[in-house]
Amino acid sequence: MKPIDTEVFERKFDDNQEDILEYLDLSQATRVHQNKIATRRVNVDFPLWMLESLDREAANLGVARQALIKMWLSQHLPPNQQNI
C-alpha cells in the first residue's frame, strides 16, 4: 500500500482516471452480504422531461437511473417495510 494525501486520493477517485487499489489496504477487507430481497419487475411510464432530469441527476451522482430511483423511493417510503 502506497501512502497518499487524502485530497489527492479523493481527486484520483473522483477523476476515475487511475487505478486506486495500490493506495488501499485490502488485507482486512470483508465482503458485505446483502439479504436476498424478493423483487418484481414493473413498468413505469415517465414524461421525457422527467427521464432527462433523472438521467442528469444520476450522471451527477455517478449511478444508473434505476439506482437513483431506488434510492429516492427508499428515502421516501416508511422504513423497515422489507420484512412485511
Helices and strands as residue ranges (DSSP letters): H 6-15, G 21-23, H 48-61, H 65-76
